[in-house]
Amino acid sequence: MWWSRKLATRCLRLHRGKSTTPGTATNTGASKEPEQTLGIIGVPFAKGQGKQGVELAPDLLRQSSLRQVLQSSHDGLVIRDYGNLQYAVDEPLLQQQRVHYHHIRNYADFMACNRALIEQVKLMLAENSQFLAIGGDHAIGFGSVAGHLQHTPNLSLVWIDAHADINLHSTSQSGNIHGMPVSFLLEQLRTTWQHAGLQEIAPNCLPKDQLVYIGLRDIDPYEAFILNKVGIRYYAMDTIDRVGVPKIIEMTLDALNPQNKIHVSFDIDALDSNVAPSTGTAVRGGLTLREGISIVEALRDTKRVQGVDLVEINPKLGSERDVRTTVESGLEILKSMFGYRRSGYWSNIDTGILGSD
């Protein structure tokens, strides 16, 4: 397609310029970093909402030089791409949907996809130090985090999003399940999903005090009630505007257990629609790209980020320029997440070019 060809050419041109030559180094230096392995899985799931196109995002990002961008951000990063997730819907799930969750759109597909993703995440973490799940819509956040929790029970979650995605099947007005994945993860809300078999497929719950939201600005009334009733930390855009991103980062890191690994689930609509227009539920007044990068840099620098999601890029929405802008914003977030430093760095170079001391 036109956008994949043009984006691939543009992104290669942008990132070829970034190198580890002496001229690009500034005030930080290091020897070759230890090898890290990153497993990537594409999850082309679009049934959590009603707009088709989001299922194209995993392959679009690959065609837009995702591997090269990530590789250029970290000399020691070894990337293993596991392709796109496959799943099958079985009769028990269809029965659950018919009897208990018929008012939710595509419940059986949602659960089948996320069950497969749980197993895939466990596999990737058994073989790699980190993983990246590329959506698809944010419904995949359930399986990505649930699989991570099975591998790493002591886990903290930072959900960066315009939306809280914590609706229940009984509170959602749209029936779109991409607005519900967090409610599957918290112990306090599990009784509302009593027919979903969560004890079998996702036995480990996320502690409520290890969940932090950043960037919220479109919160349903029931979601606002749940967030406050359960006691979940969330930093909506009005708070970010009032205290600034550095303070939000400080409060977020203070809230997370310093012994825990971290999962970062990044919905592209957390960014303002000026820099991420091609997404299904764009909301104006979001994070700037610089603010988004600052947040993921701070999380990366803890050296505890083990799992990352990037979701809700939809190349069927908007103009050619909109798609290009959104994809490039997503790539900037990911390259900073996995090692790129705006302050400069160097490794694997001839450090004797200036002579000996």
C-alpha positions in Angstrom: 0.0 0.0 0.0 1.1 3.6 -0.6 1.6 4.4 3.1 3.7 1.3 3.8 6.1 2.0 0.9 6.5 5.7 1.7 6.8 5.2 5.4 9.5 2.6 5.0 11.5 4.9 2.8 11.1 7.8 5.0 11.9 6.0 8.3 15.0 4.4 6.9 16.2 7.8 5.8 15.5 9.3 9.2 17.2 6.5 11.2 20.2 5.9 9.0 21.4 9.3 10.1 21.6 8.2 13.7 24.8 6.4 14.3 27.5 5.8 16.8 30.2 7.9 15.0 32.2 10.3 17.1 30.4 13.3 15.7 27.1 12.2 17.3 28.4 11.6 20.8 28.0 14.2 23.4 28.6 14.0 27.2 27.8 10.4 27.9 30.0 7.4 27.1 30.0 3.7 27.8 31.5 0.5 26.6 29.4 -2.0 24.8 26.2 -2.6 26.7 25.3 -6.2 27.8 23.2 -8.1 25.3 19.4 -7.8 25.8 16.9 -9.9 23.9 13.5 -8.5 22.8 10.7 -10.7 21.6 8.1 -9.0 19.4 4.6 -10.3 18.7 2.1 -8.6 16.4 -1.5 -8.9 17.6 -3.7 -7.8 14.7 -6.9 -7.8 16.8 -9.6 -5.2 15.8 -12.8 -6.7 17.3 -12.5 -4.8 20.6 -14.1 -1.8 18.9 -15.9 -1.0 15.7 -13.4 0.6 13.4 -11.5 -1.6 11.0 -7.9 -0.9 10.1 -6.2 -1.2 13.5 -5.4 -4.8 12.6 -3.0 -3.5 9.9 -0.7 -1.7 12.4 1.7 -4.6 13.3 2.7 -5.2 9.7 2.7 -1.4 8.9 5.2 -0.8 11.8 7.4 -3.6 10.5 7.3 -2.2 7.0 8.2 1.2 8.5 11.6 -0.1 9.7 10.6 -1.1 13.2 13.4 -3.6 13.6 16.0 -1.1 12.2 14.7 1.7 14.5 14.9 -0.5 17.6 18.3 -1.9 16.6 19.7 1.6 16.1 18.5 2.6 19.5 20.5 0.0 21.4 23.7 -1.7 20.2 23.2 -4.7 22.4 19.6 -5.4 21.5 18.9 -8.8 19.9 15.4 -8.9 18.4 13.3 -11.9 17.8 10.1 -11.3 15.8 7.5 -14.0 16.5 5.2 -12.9 13.7 1.5 -12.3 14.2 -0.6 -14.0 16.9 -3.0 -16.7 15.7 -6.1 -17.9 17.7 -9.2 -19.9 17.3 -12.6 -19.5 19.0 -14.0 -22.6 20.5 -17.6 -23.6 21.4 -17.3 -23.0 25.2 -16.4 -19.4 24.5 -19.3 -19.0 22.1 -21.5 -20.4 24.8 -20.2 -18.0 27.4 -20.9 -15.2 24.9 -24.4 -16.4 24.2 -25.5 -16.9 27.8 -23.5 -14.4 29.9 -21.9 -11.7 27.7 -24.1 -11.4 24.6 -24.3 -7.6 25.1 -20.5 -7.3 24.6 -19.3 -7.2 21.1 -17.1 -10.1 20.1 -16.6 -11.4 23.6 -15.6 -14.9 22.3 -13.0 -13.5 19.9 -11.6 -11.2 22.6 -11.2 -14.1 25.1 -9.7 -16.5 22.5 -7.2 -13.9 21.3 -6.2 -13.0 24.9 -5.9 -16.7 26.0 -3.5 -17.2 23.1 -1.6 -14.0 23.9 -1.2 -15.1 27.5 0.6 -18.2 26.4 2.7 -16.3 23.8 3.9 -13.8 26.4 4.9 -16.5 28.7 6.9 -18.1 25.9 8.6 -14.9 24.9 9.6 -14.1 28.5 11.0 -17.6 28.8 13.2 -16.9 25.8 13.9 -13.2 26.1 14.6 -10.5 28.7 11.8 -8.2 27.3 8.8 -8.3 25.0 6.8 -5.9 22.9 3.2 -6.6 21.9 2.0 -4.5 18.9 -1.8 -4.1 18.5 -4.4 -4.1 17.3 -6.7 -2.3 19.7 -6.2 -2.0 23.5 -8.3 -5.1 24.2 -5.1 -7.0 23.9 -3.9 -5.3 27.1 -5.6 -8.0 29.1 -3.7 -10.9 27.7 -0.4 -9.1 27.5 -0.5 -8.1 31.2 -2.1 -11.3 32.4 0.6 -13.4 30.6 3.3 -11.1 32.1 1.8 -11.6 35.6 1.9 -15.4 35.2 5.7 -15.2 34.4 6.4 -12.3 36.8 3.8 -12.1 39.7 5.6 -9.1 41.3 4.6 -6.7 38.5 3.7 -3.0 38.3 1.6 -1.6 35.4 1.7 1.9 33.9 -1.2 2.4 31.6 -0.6 5.4 29.4 -3.9 6.3 27.7 -6.6 8.9 27.1 -9.1 6.3 28.4 -9.2 4.3 31.6 -10.3 1.0 29.9 -11.8 -0.2 33.2 -15.5 -0.5 32.3 -17.4 -3.6 33.4 -19.7 -5.5 31.1 -22.5 -4.0 33.1 -21.4 -0.4 32.8 -20.2 -0.1 29.2 -22.6 1.9 27.0 -20.9 0.9 23.8 -20.2 -2.7 24.4 -16.7 -2.2 23.0 -14.4 -4.5 25.0 -11.3 -2.4 24.3 -12.7 -0.2 27.0 -12.7 -3.0 29.6 -9.3 -4.9 29.7 -8.1 -3.5 33.0 -11.2 -4.7 34.8 -10.1 -8.3 34.1 -6.8 -7.8 35.9 -7.8 -6.4 39.3 -8.9 -8.7 42.1 -11.4 -6.1 43.3 -13.3 -6.4 40.0 -13.1 -10.1 39.3 -16.5 -10.9 40.8 -18.1 -8.9 38.0 -16.6 -11.4 35.5 -17.6 -14.5 37.4 -18.5 -16.5 34.2 -15.2 -15.7 32.4 -13.1 -18.4 34.0 -10.4 -15.9 35.0 -9.1 -18.1 37.8 -8.0 -20.7 35.2 -6.7 -18.6 32.4 -5.3 -15.6 34.4 -4.9 -16.6 38.1 -2.6 -13.8 39.1 -4.2 -10.5 39.8 -2.6 -7.1 39.6 -2.4 -5.3 43.0 -4.5 -2.1 42.8 -1.6 -0.1 44.3 0.7 -1.2 41.5 -1.4 0.3 38.7 -0.8 3.9 37.6 -2.6 5.7 34.8 -1.1 8.6 32.9 -2.8 10.9 30.4 -6.5 10.2 31.1 -8.9 12.8 29.7 -12.0 10.9 28.5 -13.2 9.0 31.6 -16.8 7.5 31.7 -18.8 8.3 34.8 -18.8 4.6 36.0 -15.0 4.5 35.3 -14.4 7.6 37.5 -16.5 5.9 40.2 -14.5 2.7 40.0 -11.1 4.4 40.0 -12.0 6.4 43.1 -13.9 3.6 44.9 -11.1 1.0 44.4 -8.4 3.6 45.1 -6.3 3.6 41.9 -3.7 6.2 41.2 -4.4 8.1 38.0 -2.9 11.3 36.6 -5.4 12.9 34.2 -4.3 15.7 31.9 -5.6 18.4 34.2 -3.2 17.1 36.9 -0.3 16.9 34.3 -1.0 20.5 33.2 -1.0 21.7 36.8 2.1 20.0 38.2 4.1 19.1 35.0 5.4 15.9 33.6 8.6 15.7 35.8 6.4 15.7 38.9 4.1 13.1 37.4 7.1 10.9 36.6 8.3 11.3 40.2 4.9 10.4 41.7 4.6 7.4 39.4 8.0 6.0 40.3 7.3 6.7 44.0 4.1 4.6 43.7 5.7 1.6 42.1 7.4 -1.1 44.2 11.1 -0.6 43.4 11.6 -4.4 43.5 8.9 -5.0 40.8 9.3 -5.4 37.1 7.3 -2.9 35.1 4.8 -3.4 32.2 4.1 -0.3 30.1 0.9 -0.3 28.1 0.9 2.7 25.7 -2.2 3.6 23.7 -1.2 6.0 20.9 -4.2 8.1 21.7 -2.5 9.2 25.0 -0.7 11.6 22.6 -2.5 14.7 21.4 -4.3 14.2 18.1 -2.0 16.7 16.5 0.9 14.1 16.7 -1.3 10.9 16.6 -4.3 11.6 14.5 -4.8 8.1 13.0 -6.4 6.4 15.9 -9.9 5.3 16.5 -10.7 7.4 19.6 -8.5 10.4 19.3 -9.0 13.1 22.0 -7.5 16.6 21.8 -5.5 18.0 24.6 -3.2 15.0 25.2 0.5 14.5 25.8 2.9 16.2 23.4 5.4 13.8 21.8 8.1 15.3 23.9 6.1 14.6 27.1 5.4 11.0 25.9 9.1 10.4 25.3 10.0 11.9 28.6 7.7 9.5 30.4 8.9 6.4 28.7 12.6 7.5 29.1 12.1 7.7 32.8 10.5 4.3 33.0 13.2 2.8 30.8 15.9 4.3 33.0 14.6 2.2 36.0 16.0 -0.8 34.0 12.9 -2.7 35.2 10.7 -2.5 32.1 10.1 -6.0 31.0 6.9 -5.7 28.9 5.5 -3.1 26.5 2.4 -2.7 24.5 1.8 -0.2 21.7 -1.8 -0.1 20.5 -4.5 1.6 18.5 -2.7 2.9 15.5 -5.2 2.8 12.7 -3.8 3.4 9.1 -7.3 3.5 7.6 -8.1 6.7 9.5 -7.0 10.1 8.3 -4.9 11.3 5.4 -1.5 10.0 4.2 0.1 12.6 6.3 -2.0 11.7 9.3 -0.9 8.0 9.0 2.8 8.9 8.5 2.7 11.3 11.6 1.0 8.7 13.8 3.4 5.9 12.8 6.5 8.1 13.2 5.2 9.1 16.7 4.8 5.5 17.6 8.3 4.7 16.4 9.8 7.6 18.4 8.1 6.3 21.6 9.4 2.8 21.0 12.9 3.7 20.2 13.1 5.8 23.4 11.5 3.0 25.3 14.2 0.5 24.2 17.3 2.6 24.5 17.7 5.8 22.4 19.1 8.7 24.4 18.5 12.2 23.2 21.6 13.3 25.1 23.8 11.1 22.9 25.9 8.1 23.6 28.6 6.0 22.1 29.9 2.5 22.0 31.8 0.2 19.6 33.9 3.1 18.3 37.6 3.9 18.1 38.1 5.9 21.3 41.7 6.6 20.5 40.9 9.1 17.8 41.9 12.0 20.0 45.2 10.4 21.0 46.1 9.0 24.4 46.0 11.0 27.6 
